[in-house]
């Protein structure tokens, strides 16, 4: 009987103890679920999944999908999960602006990554500026930051200033001086041509003997190519990044134009080289050179190269999941949010409660400040250092590469 009383007494005491500590158990959540209960980091993503520049947006989406899944699986950013809203700009500046307003006013995003093109970015920037929301554009044109927007950033290699110089140097080093330029008839393409003419042609002793523009959705290039064929050009510089650029190279070979061609990495996107006739044209002698980013050929870099060290964490997953060779289009889907991760981490280290504060204007403003104070950060595109007067931030030569199509139908790294 006494033993039974003791058991009952012990049971009662355990029950009292459990009831006493339950409030404290509720106040301190299980560490395994703590990430889920923290306020999310909210990002807006804008990319062209349809329309003329869909190849660029689809590439970006592949990379970003892997980034956000892996980031949340590993505990988020300082234990804050990443939530995002993804809009298809449809390669249309007007539709991009409408989607941006929804992201800002309805989705309450902290910052926006995108869009792909300069025309879309120029249309969106004033809206982001007025709302005080950071916009990280994927544009490769210097014209974007020349507008002096406080909330707009372009953490990207400059196609005109940086890659344009690589183009001019390659043409000269191969022994050519007379150049024909086929340029994309967009704000981006025109800015590339203007910078090439102004800054690089004279420096490298070149002469532009012929130039012709084409719309990014063009399919016929006979008039432009006929002029090139009769111009005495020794080299063709094609600034295109859409399917039209690849078709122009295909038609040049079909017309018997056997000049070396140099272009940008956009024309190496899977959606373009999957067209067999285009890939065949790339591999015809005397070949096609591609000014690319080092992340495009990360596996060929030395093991201590900063780009390879950074990219190898993500590239194998992207390549195996989508059965592709990583290109800078996919990599931008990782590089841009990684730069934002760096800004968020510095912000949260300084103010751990800011994301959960509910003060959206404060979050947006202080995040912008952290982006602008980014110093020597490697994101796989290259090293970036921002300042109030430099919202591109790319450190020259830290991420550029020159590649060439080989007989095995693959791009190969041949130098900076």
ZIZI-V68780 format. One record per residue. N is the residue number from 1. RES is the residue in three letters. SS is DSSP state (A for helix, B for strand, O for the rest). PHI is phi in degrees with one decimal (* if undefined). NEAR is the number of other C-alpha atoms within 8 Angstrom. Layout:
[[N,RES,SS,PHI,NEAR] [N,RES,SS,PHI,NEAR]]
This chain:
[[1,UNK,O,*,4] [2,UNK,A,-61.6,5] [3,UNK,A,-63.2,6] [4,UNK,A,-65.7,7] [5,UNK,A,-64.0,8] [6,UNK,A,-62.6,8] [7,UNK,A,-62.6,8] [8,UNK,A,-64.3,8] [9,UNK,A,-63.0,8] [10,UNK,A,-63.2,8] [11,UNK,A,-61.5,8] [12,UNK,A,-64.7,8] [13,UNK,A,-63.1,8] [14,UNK,A,-63.3,8] [15,UNK,A,-64.2,8] [16,UNK,A,-61.2,8] [17,UNK,A,-64.1,8] [18,UNK,A,-62.3,8] [19,UNK,A,-64.0,8] [20,UNK,A,-71.4,7] [21,UNK,A,-94.1,8] [22,UNK,A,-56.7,8] [23,UNK,A,-59.6,8] [24,UNK,A,-72.9,7] [25,UNK,A,-64.2,8] [26,UNK,A,-70.8,7] [27,UNK,A,-74.3,6] [28,UNK,O,-118.2,6] [29,UNK,O,-65.4,8] [30,UNK,O,-56.3,6] [31,UNK,A,-53.0,6] [32,UNK,A,-68.2,5] [33,UNK,A,-107.7,8] [34,UNK,A,-61.4,10] [35,UNK,A,-61.7,12] [36,UNK,A,-66.6,7] [37,UNK,A,-91.5,6] [38,UNK,O,-77.6,10] [39,UNK,O,-62.4,8] [40,UNK,O,-78.7,10] [41,UNK,B,-81.9,11] [42,UNK,B,-114.4,12] [43,UNK,B,-116.0,13] [44,UNK,B,-104.9,14] [45,UNK,B,-122.4,12] [46,UNK,B,-129.1,15] [47,UNK,B,-151.6,18] [48,UNK,O,-83.1,17] [49,UNK,O,-96.2,14] [50,UNK,O,-136.8,11] [51,UNK,O,90.5,9] [52,UNK,O,-59.0,11] [53,UNK,O,-105.3,13] [54,UNK,A,-61.0,12] [55,UNK,A,-59.2,15] [56,UNK,A,-73.7,15] [57,UNK,A,-68.9,14] [58,UNK,A,-65.2,11] [59,UNK,A,-62.7,12] [60,UNK,A,-59.6,14] [61,UNK,A,-59.7,11] [62,UNK,A,-60.5,12] [63,UNK,A,-66.1,15] [64,UNK,A,-64.9,13] [65,UNK,A,-58.4,9] [66,UNK,A,-65.9,12] [67,UNK,A,-60.8,12] [68,UNK,A,-69.4,9] [69,UNK,A,-64.7,8] [70,UNK,A,-66.2,8] [71,UNK,A,-62.8,11] [72,UNK,A,-70.6,11] [73,UNK,A,-63.3,7] [74,UNK,O,-91.3,6] [75,UNK,O,108.2,11] [76,UNK,O,77.5,12] [77,UNK,B,-106.8,13] [78,UNK,O,50.8,7] [79,UNK,O,70.2,9] [80,UNK,B,-97.4,13] [81,UNK,O,-66.8,14] [82,UNK,B,-97.6,13] [83,UNK,B,-111.3,8] [84,UNK,B,-144.8,9] [85,UNK,B,-122.7,10] [86,UNK,B,-111.6,8] [87,UNK,B,-117.4,9] [88,UNK,B,-87.3,10] [89,UNK,O,-75.7,15] [90,UNK,O,59.6,13] [91,UNK,O,61.1,15] [92,UNK,O,-126.0,9] [93,UNK,A,-56.4,12] [94,UNK,A,-64.7,8] [95,UNK,A,-70.1,9] [96,UNK,A,-64.7,16] [97,UNK,A,-65.3,12] [98,UNK,A,-62.1,8] [99,UNK,A,-67.3,10] [100,UNK,A,-61.4,12] [101,UNK,A,-60.9,10] [102,UNK,A,-65.1,9] [103,UNK,A,-61.0,12] [104,UNK,A,-76.7,11] [105,UNK,A,-91.2,7] [106,UNK,O,-106.9,7] [107,UNK,O,-83.8,8] [108,UNK,O,54.8,9] [109,UNK,O,-72.1,11] [110,UNK,O,-80.7,14] [111,UNK,B,-156.1,12] [112,UNK,B,-126.9,13] [113,UNK,B,-104.1,14] [114,UNK,O,125.0,12] [115,UNK,O,-91.5,16] [116,UNK,O,-77.7,15] [117,UNK,O,-106.2,12] [118,UNK,A,-65.6,13] [119,UNK,A,-60.5,10] [120,UNK,A,-66.4,15] [121,UNK,A,-63.0,15] [122,UNK,A,-65.4,9] [123,UNK,A,-74.6,11] [124,UNK,A,-81.7,12] [125,UNK,A,-56.2,12] [126,UNK,A,-62.0,9] [127,UNK,A,-68.3,11] [128,UNK,A,-63.4,14] [129,UNK,A,-62.3,13] [130,UNK,A,-63.6,7] [131,UNK,A,-84.5,7] [132,UNK,O,71.3,10] [133,UNK,O,-117.3,15] [134,UNK,B,-67.2,15] [135,UNK,B,-119.3,13] [136,UNK,B,-104.2,13] [137,UNK,O,-79.4,13] [138,UNK,O,-88.3,13] [139,UNK,O,-59.1,13] [140,UNK,O,-102.9,13] [141,UNK,O,-103.7,12] [142,UNK,O,-66.3,11] [143,UNK,O,-60.8,8] [144,UNK,O,-65.8,11] [145,UNK,A,-77.5,13] [146,UNK,A,-65.9,6] [147,UNK,A,-75.3,6] [148,UNK,O,75.4,5] [149,UNK,O,-69.1,9] [150,UNK,O,-72.5,6] [151,UNK,O,-102.1,12] [152,UNK,B,-107.4,14] [153,UNK,B,-128.2,11] [154,UNK,O,-137.7,14] [155,UNK,O,-74.6,13] [156,UNK,O,-146.0,11] [157,UNK,O,-66.6,13] [158,UNK,O,-85.9,11] [159,UNK,A,-63.1,11] [160,UNK,A,-78.4,15] [161,UNK,A,-70.4,11] [162,UNK,A,-90.8,12] [163,UNK,A,-73.0,12] [164,UNK,A,-60.6,13] [165,UNK,A,-68.4,11] [166,UNK,A,-61.7,11] [167,UNK,A,-58.1,11] [168,UNK,A,-61.4,12] [169,UNK,A,-66.7,9] [170,UNK,A,-63.1,8] [171,UNK,A,-59.4,11] [172,UNK,A,-66.5,12] [173,UNK,A,-65.5,7] [174,UNK,A,-76.3,6] [175,UNK,O,102.1,6] [176,UNK,O,-104.0,11] [177,UNK,O,-136.1,11] [178,UNK,B,-95.6,12] [179,UNK,B,-119.2,15] [180,UNK,B,-106.5,15] [181,UNK,B,-113.6,13] [182,UNK,B,-101.7,14] [183,UNK,B,-118.0,15] [184,UNK,B,-67.3,16] [185,UNK,O,-82.3,11] [186,UNK,O,-129.6,9] [187,UNK,A,-57.3,8] [188,UNK,A,-66.0,15] [189,UNK,A,-61.0,12] [190,UNK,A,-66.7,11] [191,UNK,A,-68.0,12] [192,UNK,A,-62.3,13] [193,UNK,A,-61.5,11] [194,UNK,A,-62.5,8] [195,UNK,A,-69.0,12] [196,UNK,A,-61.2,13] [197,UNK,A,-66.7,10] [198,UNK,A,-77.6,8] [199,UNK,A,-106.8,9] [200,UNK,A,-114.0,12] [201,UNK,O,-59.4,13] [202,UNK,O,-68.2,10] [203,UNK,O,-58.8,7] [204,UNK,O,-109.7,9] [205,UNK,O,65.7,8] [206,UNK,O,-102.4,13] [207,UNK,B,-137.4,9] [208,UNK,B,-84.9,11] [209,UNK,B,-95.8,10] [210,UNK,B,-163.5,11] [211,UNK,B,-148.1,11] [212,UNK,B,-151.7,8] [213,UNK,B,-99.4,9] [214,UNK,B,-144.0,10] [215,UNK,O,-72.0,9] [216,UNK,O,-65.9,13] [217,UNK,O,-112.4,8] [218,UNK,O,-68.2,8] [219,UNK,O,-128.7,7] [220,UNK,O,-128.5,5] [221,UNK,O,-130.6,10] [222,UNK,A,-53.3,7] [223,UNK,A,-60.8,6] [224,UNK,A,-64.7,11] [225,UNK,A,-70.4,9] [226,UNK,A,-63.9,8] [227,UNK,A,-64.3,9] [228,UNK,A,-63.3,12] [229,UNK,A,-61.8,9] [230,UNK,A,-95.3,7] [231,UNK,O,-86.3,9] [232,UNK,O,81.7,8] [233,UNK,O,-64.2,13] [234,UNK,O,-109.3,11] [235,UNK,B,-157.4,14] [236,UNK,B,-115.0,13] [237,UNK,B,-109.0,13] [238,UNK,B,-106.6,13] [239,UNK,O,-88.2,13] [240,UNK,O,-65.7,16] [241,UNK,O,-133.1,11] [242,UNK,O,-105.4,15] [243,UNK,A,-55.4,12] [244,UNK,A,-56.9,13] [245,UNK,A,-61.8,14] [246,UNK,A,-68.0,12] [247,UNK,A,-65.2,10] [248,UNK,A,-63.4,11] [249,UNK,A,-65.6,11] [250,UNK,A,-58.4,12] [251,UNK,A,-69.2,10] [252,UNK,A,-61.3,11] [253,UNK,A,-68.5,11] [254,UNK,A,-65.0,7] [255,UNK,O,-86.1,6] [256,UNK,O,80.9,6] [257,UNK,O,-81.6,8] [258,UNK,O,-106.5,8] [259,UNK,O,-103.8,8] [260,UNK,B,-64.0,12] [261,UNK,B,-125.3,11] [262,UNK,B,-124.7,13] [263,UNK,B,-148.9,13] [264,UNK,B,-103.2,13] [265,UNK,A,-65.6,13] [266,UNK,A,-57.4,10] [267,UNK,A,-80.5,14] [268,UNK,A,-104.5,9] [269,UNK,O,-63.4,13] [270,UNK,A,-53.5,8] [271,UNK,A,-65.8,7] [272,UNK,A,-94.9,13] [273,UNK,A,-75.3,11] [274,UNK,O,-72.8,8] [275,UNK,O,-78.4,8] [276,UNK,A,-56.9,7] [277,UNK,A,-64.5,7] [278,UNK,A,-70.4,14] [279,UNK,A,-60.2,11] [280,UNK,A,-59.8,8] [281,UNK,A,-65.6,10] [282,UNK,A,-60.1,11] [283,UNK,O,-90.0,12] [284,UNK,O,-76.2,8] [285,UNK,O,-65.9,6] [286,UNK,O,-88.6,7] [287,UNK,O,94.5,12] [288,UNK,B,-124.8,12] [289,UNK,B,-94.7,12] [290,UNK,B,-127.9,12] [291,UNK,B,-80.7,15] [292,UNK,B,-123.0,12] [293,UNK,B,-99.8,13] [294,UNK,A,-62.1,12] [295,UNK,A,-64.6,15] [296,UNK,A,-64.1,9] [297,UNK,A,-124.8,13] [298,UNK,A,-56.0,11] [299,UNK,A,-72.2,6] [300,UNK,A,-92.0,6] [301,UNK,O,-78.5,9] [302,UNK,O,-64.6,6] [303,UNK,O,-65.7,6] [304,UNK,O,-98.5,6] [305,UNK,O,-68.7,8] [306,UNK,A,-57.7,8] [307,UNK,A,-66.5,15] [308,UNK,A,-61.3,15] [309,UNK,A,-57.2,10] [310,UNK,A,-76.2,10] [311,UNK,A,-70.2,11] [312,UNK,O,-65.5,10] [313,UNK,O,-69.9,7] [314,UNK,O,-111.4,10] [315,UNK,A,-57.0,9] [316,UNK,A,-57.9,8] [317,UNK,A,-65.8,8] [318,UNK,A,-62.6,15] [319,UNK,A,-65.8,11] [320,UNK,A,-74.8,8] [321,UNK,A,-64.8,6] [322,UNK,A,-104.1,7] [323,UNK,O,54.7,7] [324,UNK,O,-134.2,8] [325,UNK,O,-92.9,5] [326,UNK,O,-55.1,12] [327,UNK,O,-124.7,12] [328,UNK,A,-62.6,12] [329,UNK,A,-60.5,13] [330,UNK,A,-64.6,15] [331,UNK,A,-65.9,14] [332,UNK,A,-61.7,13] [333,UNK,A,-67.0,16] [334,UNK,A,-104.3,13] [335,UNK,A,-61.4,11] [336,UNK,A,-67.6,12] [337,UNK,A,-65.5,11] [338,UNK,A,-66.8,9] [339,UNK,A,-65.2,11] [340,UNK,A,-66.7,9] [341,UNK,A,-56.1,9] [342,UNK,A,-58.8,9] [343,UNK,A,-66.8,12] [344,UNK,A,-62.7,11] [345,UNK,A,-61.6,10] [346,UNK,A,-66.9,9] [347,UNK,A,-67.5,12] [348,UNK,A,-71.7,12] [349,UNK,A,-65.0,7] [350,UNK,A,-82.1,6] [351,UNK,O,-141.8,7] [352,UNK,O,-59.6,8] [353,UNK,O,-100.5,7] [354,UNK,O,-65.6,10] [355,UNK,A,-65.5,11] [356,UNK,A,-89.0,8] [357,UNK,A,-71.7,6] [358,UNK,O,81.0,6] [359,UNK,O,-88.6,7] [360,UNK,A,-62.2,8] [361,UNK,A,-62.4,7] [362,UNK,A,-67.9,7] [363,UNK,A,-59.5,11] [364,UNK,A,-62.0,13] [365,UNK,A,-67.0,10] [366,UNK,A,-73.6,9] [367,UNK,A,-65.1,13] [368,UNK,A,-56.2,11] [369,UNK,A,-62.9,8] [370,UNK,A,-69.8,12] [371,UNK,A,-61.7,11] [372,UNK,A,-66.8,10] [373,UNK,O,-100.1,9] [374,UNK,O,-62.2,13] [375,UNK,O,-127.0,7] [376,UNK,O,44.9,7] [377,UNK,B,-98.2,10] [378,UNK,B,-89.1,11] [379,UNK,O,-122.1,13] [380,UNK,O,93.6,14] [381,UNK,O,-80.0,17] [382,UNK,O,164.6,14] [383,UNK,B,-91.2,13] [384,UNK,B,-131.4,15] [385,UNK,O,-134.0,12] [386,UNK,O,-92.1,14] [387,UNK,B,-156.0,10] [388,UNK,O,-58.8,7] [389,UNK,O,-106.0,5] [390,UNK,B,-139.7,8] [391,UNK,O,-101.3,13] [392,UNK,O,-96.1,12] [393,UNK,O,79.9,12] [394,UNK,B,-66.2,13] [395,UNK,O,-89.1,9] [396,UNK,O,-48.9,6] [397,UNK,O,73.6,7] [398,UNK,O,-82.5,9] [399,UNK,O,-144.0,14] [400,UNK,B,-80.1,14] [401,UNK,B,-146.9,12] [402,UNK,B,-112.9,14] [403,UNK,B,-127.7,13] [404,UNK,B,-146.6,13] [405,UNK,B,-70.6,15] [406,UNK,O,-101.8,10] [407,UNK,O,-64.7,6] [408,UNK,O,-85.8,5] [409,UNK,O,66.2,8] [410,UNK,O,-127.7,8] [411,UNK,B,-80.1,9] [412,UNK,B,-128.1,9] [413,UNK,B,-71.4,10] [414,UNK,B,-125.2,8] [415,UNK,B,140.1,6] [416,UNK,O,-82.7,7]]
